[in-house]
Amino acid sequence: MQSIVLPDSLDISYAAELHALLRDGLEAGEGVELQAAGVSRLDTAGVQLVAAFLHEARARSLPVRLVEPSDALVSAAERLGLAALIPAPTGTP
């Protein structure tokens, strides 16, 4: 399983680079683990990119894990109606 560490600033300025990393992960077909604990600043483009990746990986039946999503990422996903794709960690209210 490939591991990708998401940057602390997940915004439009990093979207093209992250898209390429995520695309490569999908094309490898071996599954991806997204390390998301360090995400502290993000915008809609960043959240949508992560959500679209998770959706596509699941549609392809690839193993995918979102590891320790930060409070900022979870909160932004909730505000955008994407909590089903980017849920709060287990045990978090």
DODO-360581 format. One line per 3 residues: number of its first residue (from 0); their letters; for each residue x, y, z of N, C-alpha, C, O, CB. Coordinates in Angstrom, 1 decimal, padded with zeros to 4 digits. Glycine has a CB too. Example, Ala and Ser with C-alpha at 12.3 -4.5 7.8 and 13.67 -1.06 7.14 Angstrom:
2
0 = as = 013.2 -005.7 007.8 012.3 -004.5 007.8 013.2 -003.3 007.8 014.2 -003.3 008.5 011.3 -004.5 009.0  012.8 -002.2 007.1 013.7 -001.1 007.1 012.9 000.0 007.9 013.4 001.1 008.0 014.1 -000.6 005.7
***
This chain:
93
0 = mqs = 000.9 -001.2 000.0 000.0 000.0 000.0 000.9 001.2 000.0 001.8 001.4 000.8 -001.0 000.0 001.2  000.6 002.1 -000.9 001.4 003.4 -001.0 000.9 004.4 000.1 -000.3 004.4 000.3 001.2 004.0 -002.4  001.8 005.1 000.7 001.5 006.1 001.7 001.8 007.5 001.1 002.9 007.7 000.7 002.2 005.8 003.0
3 = ivl = 000.8 008.4 001.3 000.9 009.8 000.8 000.7 010.6 002.0 -000.4 010.5 002.7 000.0 010.1 -000.4  001.6 011.5 002.4 001.4 012.4 003.5 000.9 013.7 002.9 001.5 014.4 002.1 002.8 012.7 004.2  -000.3 014.1 003.4 -000.9 015.3 002.9 -000.2 016.5 003.6 000.2 016.4 004.7 -002.5 015.3 003.2
6 = pds = -000.1 017.6 002.8 000.7 018.7 003.4 -000.1 019.5 004.4 -001.3 019.3 004.6 001.0 019.7 002.3  000.5 020.4 005.2 -000.2 021.1 006.2 -001.2 022.1 005.5 -002.2 022.4 006.1 000.8 021.9 007.1  -000.8 022.6 004.4 -001.7 023.5 003.6 -002.2 022.8 002.4 -001.5 022.7 001.4 -000.9 024.8 003.3
9 = ldi = -003.5 022.4 002.5 -004.1 021.7 001.4 -005.0 022.6 000.7 -006.2 022.7 000.9 -004.9 020.4 002.0  -004.4 023.4 -000.3 -005.2 024.4 -001.0 -004.9 024.4 -002.5 -004.2 023.5 -002.9 -004.9 025.8 -000.4  -005.5 025.3 -003.2 -005.5 025.3 -004.6 -004.0 025.4 -005.1 -003.7 025.0 -006.2 -006.3 026.5 -005.1
12 = sya = -003.1 026.0 -004.3 -001.7 026.2 -004.8 -001.0 024.8 -004.9 000.0 024.7 -005.6 -001.0 027.1 -003.9  -001.5 023.8 -004.2 -000.9 022.5 -004.2 -001.8 021.5 -004.9 -001.4 020.3 -005.0 -000.7 022.0 -002.7  -002.9 021.9 -005.4 -003.9 021.0 -006.0 -003.3 020.2 -007.2 -003.5 019.0 -007.3 -005.1 021.7 -006.5
15 = ael = -002.6 020.8 -008.1 -002.1 020.1 -009.3 -001.1 019.0 -008.9 -001.1 017.9 -009.4 -001.4 021.1 -010.3  -000.2 019.4 -008.0 000.8 018.4 -007.5 000.2 017.2 -006.8 000.5 016.1 -007.0 001.8 019.1 -006.6  -000.8 017.5 -005.9 -001.5 016.5 -005.2 -002.3 015.6 -006.1 -002.4 014.4 -005.9 -002.4 017.1 -004.1
18 = hal = -003.0 016.2 -007.1 -003.7 015.5 -008.1 -002.9 014.4 -008.7 -003.3 013.3 -008.9 -004.4 016.4 -009.1  -001.6 014.8 -009.1 -000.7 013.9 -009.8 -000.4 012.7 -008.9 -000.3 011.6 -009.3 000.5 014.7 -010.3  -000.1 013.0 -007.6 000.3 012.0 -006.6 -000.9 011.0 -006.5 -000.7 009.8 -006.4 000.6 012.6 -005.3
21 = lrd = -002.1 011.6 -006.3 -003.3 010.7 -006.1 -003.6 009.9 -007.3 -004.0 008.7 -007.2 -004.5 011.6 -005.7  -003.5 010.5 -008.5 -003.7 009.8 -009.8 -002.7 008.6 -009.9 -003.1 007.5 -010.3 -003.6 010.8 -011.0  -001.5 008.9 -009.6 -000.5 007.8 -009.6 -000.9 006.7 -008.7 -000.7 005.5 -009.0 000.9 008.3 -009.3
24 = gle = -001.4 007.0 -007.5 -001.8 006.0 -006.5 -002.9 005.2 -007.1 -002.9 004.0 -006.9 -002.2 006.7 -005.2  -003.9 005.8 -007.7 -005.0 005.1 -008.3 -004.5 004.1 -009.4 -004.9 003.0 -009.5 -006.0 006.0 -008.9  -003.6 004.7 -010.3 -003.1 003.9 -011.4 -002.3 002.7 -011.0 -002.2 001.7 -011.7 -002.4 004.8 -012.4
27 = age = -001.6 002.8 -009.9 -000.8 001.7 -009.4 -001.6 000.5 -009.0 -001.2 -000.6 -009.0 000.1 002.2 -008.2  -002.9 000.8 -008.6 -003.8 -000.2 -008.3 -003.5 -001.0 -007.0 -004.1 -002.1 -006.9 -003.9 -001.1 -009.4  -002.7 -000.5 -006.2 -002.3 -001.3 -005.0 -002.9 -000.7 -003.7 -002.6 -001.3 -002.6 -000.8 -001.4 -004.9
30 = gve = -003.6 000.3 -003.8 -004.2 000.9 -002.6 -003.3 002.1 -002.1 -002.1 002.1 -002.3 -004.4 -000.1 -001.5  -004.0 003.0 -001.3 -003.3 004.2 -000.9 -003.7 004.5 000.6 -004.9 004.3 000.9 -003.6 005.4 -001.8  -002.8 004.9 001.3 -003.0 005.4 002.7 -002.7 006.9 002.7 -001.6 007.2 002.4 -002.2 004.5 003.8
33 = lqa = -003.7 007.7 003.0 -003.5 009.1 003.1 -003.2 009.5 004.6 -004.1 009.3 005.4 -004.7 009.9 002.5  -002.1 010.0 004.8 -001.7 010.5 006.2 -002.2 012.0 006.3 -001.7 012.8 005.6 -000.2 010.4 006.5  -003.2 012.2 007.1 -003.9 013.5 007.1 -003.8 014.3 008.4 -004.5 015.3 008.6 -005.3 013.3 006.7
36 = agv = -003.0 013.8 009.3 -003.0 014.4 010.6 -002.4 015.9 010.6 -002.8 016.7 011.5 -002.1 013.6 011.6  -001.6 016.2 009.7 -000.9 017.5 009.7 -001.6 018.6 008.9 -001.2 019.7 008.9 000.4 017.4 009.1  -002.8 018.3 008.3 -003.5 019.3 007.5 -004.1 020.3 008.5 -004.9 020.0 009.4 -004.7 018.6 006.7
39 = srl = -003.7 021.5 008.3 -004.2 022.6 009.2 -004.8 023.7 008.5 -005.7 024.4 009.0 -003.0 023.2 010.1  -004.5 023.9 007.2 -005.1 025.0 006.4 -005.5 024.3 005.1 -004.8 023.6 004.5 -004.1 026.2 006.1  -006.8 024.7 004.7 -007.3 024.1 003.5 -008.3 025.0 002.9 -008.9 025.8 003.6 -007.8 022.7 003.7
42 = dta = -008.6 024.7 001.6 -009.7 025.4 001.0 -010.6 024.4 000.3 -010.3 023.2 000.4 -009.2 026.5 -000.1  -011.7 024.8 -000.3 -012.6 023.9 -000.9 -012.0 023.0 -002.0 -012.3 021.9 -002.0 -013.8 024.7 -001.6  -011.1 023.6 -002.8 -010.4 022.8 -003.8 -009.7 021.6 -003.2 -009.7 020.5 -003.7 -009.5 023.6 -004.6
45 = gvq = -009.0 021.8 -002.1 -008.2 020.7 -001.5 -009.1 019.7 -000.9 -008.9 018.5 -001.1 -007.4 021.3 -000.3  -010.2 020.1 -000.3 -011.2 019.1 000.3 -011.8 018.3 -000.8 -012.0 017.1 -000.7 -012.2 019.8 001.2  -012.2 019.0 -001.9 -012.9 018.3 -003.0 -011.9 017.3 -003.6 -012.4 016.2 -004.0 -013.4 019.3 -004.0
48 = lva = -010.7 017.6 -003.8 -009.7 016.7 -004.4 -009.6 015.5 -003.5 -009.6 014.4 -004.1 -008.4 017.4 -004.5  -009.4 015.6 -002.3 -009.3 014.4 -001.4 -010.6 013.6 -001.4 -010.5 012.4 -001.6 -009.0 014.9 000.1  -011.8 014.3 -001.4 -013.0 013.5 -001.4 -013.2 012.8 -002.8 -013.6 011.7 -002.8 -014.2 014.5 -001.2
51 = afl = -012.8 013.5 -003.9 -013.0 012.8 -005.2 -012.0 011.6 -005.3 -012.4 010.6 -005.9 -012.6 013.8 -006.3  -010.8 011.7 -004.7 -009.9 010.6 -004.7 -010.5 009.4 -003.9 -010.5 008.3 -004.4 -008.6 011.1 -004.2  -011.0 009.7 -002.7 -011.5 008.6 -001.9 -012.7 008.0 -002.6 -012.8 006.7 -002.6 -012.0 009.2 -000.5
54 = hea = -013.5 008.8 -003.2 -014.7 008.2 -004.0 -014.2 007.3 -005.1 -014.8 006.2 -005.3 -015.6 009.4 -004.5  -013.3 007.8 -005.9 -012.8 007.0 -007.0 -012.1 005.8 -006.6 -012.3 004.7 -007.2 -011.9 007.9 -007.9  -011.3 005.8 -005.6 -010.6 004.6 -005.1 -011.6 003.6 -004.7 -011.5 002.4 -005.0 -009.7 005.0 -003.9
57 = rar = -012.7 004.0 -004.0 -013.7 003.1 -003.5 -014.5 002.5 -004.7 -014.8 001.3 -004.7 -014.6 003.7 -002.5  -014.7 003.3 -005.7 -015.5 002.9 -006.9 -014.6 001.8 -007.6 -015.2 000.9 -008.3 -015.8 004.1 -007.8  -013.3 001.9 -007.6 -012.4 000.9 -008.2 -012.2 -000.3 -007.3 -011.4 -001.1 -007.6 -011.1 001.6 -008.6
60 = slp = -012.8 -000.3 -006.1 -012.6 -001.3 -005.1 -011.1 -001.4 -004.7 -010.6 -002.5 -004.4 -013.0 -002.7 -005.7  -010.4 -000.3 -004.7 -009.0 -000.3 -004.2 -009.0 000.0 -002.7 -009.8 000.8 -002.2 -008.2 000.8 -004.9  -008.1 -000.6 -002.0 -008.0 -000.3 -000.5 -007.5 001.1 -000.4 -006.5 001.5 -001.0 -007.1 -001.3 000.2
63 = vrl = -008.2 001.8 000.5 -007.8 003.2 000.7 -008.1 003.5 002.2 -009.2 003.1 002.7 -008.6 004.2 -000.2  -007.2 004.2 002.8 -007.4 004.6 004.2 -007.0 006.1 004.4 -006.0 006.5 003.9 -006.5 003.7 005.2  -007.9 006.7 005.1 -007.6 008.1 005.5 -007.1 008.0 007.0 -007.9 007.8 007.9 -008.8 009.1 005.3
66 = vep = -005.8 008.2 007.2 -005.3 008.0 008.6 -005.2 009.4 009.3 -004.7 010.4 008.9 -003.8 007.5 008.4  -005.9 009.3 010.5 -005.9 010.5 011.4 -006.2 011.8 010.7 -005.4 012.7 010.8 -004.5 010.6 012.1  -007.4 011.9 010.1 -007.8 013.1 009.5 -007.8 014.2 010.6 -008.4 014.1 011.6 -009.1 013.0 008.8
69 = sda = -007.2 015.4 010.3 -007.1 016.5 011.2 -008.5 017.0 011.5 -009.4 016.9 010.6 -006.2 017.6 010.7  -008.6 017.7 012.6 -009.9 018.4 012.9 -010.3 019.4 011.8 -011.5 019.5 011.4 -009.8 019.1 014.2  -009.3 020.1 011.2 -009.5 021.1 010.2 -010.1 020.4 008.9 -011.1 020.9 008.3 -008.3 021.8 009.8
72 = lvs = -009.6 019.2 008.6 -010.1 018.5 007.4 -011.5 018.0 007.6 -012.3 018.1 006.8 -009.1 017.4 007.0  -011.7 017.4 008.8 -013.0 016.8 009.1 -014.1 017.9 009.1 -015.2 017.8 008.6 -013.0 016.1 010.4  -013.7 019.0 009.8 -014.7 020.2 009.9 -015.0 020.7 008.5 -016.2 021.0 008.2 -014.1 021.3 010.8
75 = aae = -014.0 020.9 007.7 -014.3 021.4 006.3 -015.1 020.5 005.5 -016.0 020.9 004.8 -012.9 021.7 005.6  -014.9 019.2 005.6 -015.7 018.2 004.9 -017.1 018.2 005.4 -018.1 018.1 004.6 -015.1 016.8 005.1  -017.3 018.4 006.7 -018.7 018.5 007.2 -019.4 019.7 006.7 -020.6 019.6 006.3 -018.7 018.6 008.7
78 = rlg = -018.7 020.9 006.6 -019.3 022.1 006.1 -019.7 022.0 004.6 -020.6 022.6 004.2 -018.3 023.3 006.3  -018.9 021.2 003.9 -019.2 021.0 002.5 -020.1 019.8 002.1 -020.3 019.5 001.0 -017.8 020.9 001.7  -020.6 019.2 003.1 -021.5 018.0 002.9 -020.8 016.8 002.5 -021.3 015.9 001.8 -022.5 018.4 001.9
81 = laa = -019.5 016.7 002.8 -018.7 015.5 002.4 -018.2 014.6 003.5 -017.3 013.9 003.4 -017.4 016.0 001.7  -019.0 014.7 004.6 -018.6 013.9 005.8 -018.7 012.4 005.6 -018.0 011.7 006.2 -019.5 014.3 007.0  -019.5 012.0 004.7 -019.6 010.6 004.4 -018.3 010.1 003.7 -017.9 008.9 003.9 -020.8 010.3 003.4
84 = lip = -017.6 010.9 003.0 -016.3 010.5 002.4 -015.1 010.8 003.3 -014.1 010.1 003.2 -016.2 011.3 001.1  -015.2 011.8 004.1 -014.1 012.2 005.0 -014.7 012.3 006.4 -015.0 013.4 006.9 -013.5 013.6 004.6  -014.9 011.1 007.0 -015.5 011.1 008.4 -014.5 011.4 009.5 -013.3 011.4 009.3 -016.1 009.7 008.6
87 = apt = -015.1 011.8 010.6 -014.3 012.0 011.8 -013.7 010.7 012.2 -014.3 009.6 012.0 -015.1 012.7 013.0  -012.5 010.7 012.8 -011.9 009.4 013.3 -012.9 008.8 014.3 -013.7 009.4 015.0 -010.6 009.7 014.0  -012.8 007.5 014.4 -013.6 006.7 015.3 -013.4 007.1 016.7 -012.3 007.3 017.1 -013.4 005.2 015.2
90 = gtp = -014.5 007.3 017.5 -014.4 007.7 018.8 -014.4 009.3 019.0 -014.3 009.8 020.1 -013.1 007.2 019.4  -014.5 010.0 017.9 -014.6 011.4 017.9 -016.1 011.8 017.8 -016.8 011.3 016.9 -013.8 012.1 016.8  -016.5 012.8 018.6 -017.9 013.2 018.5 -018.3 013.8 017.2 -019.4 014.2 017.0 -018.3 014.1 019.7
***
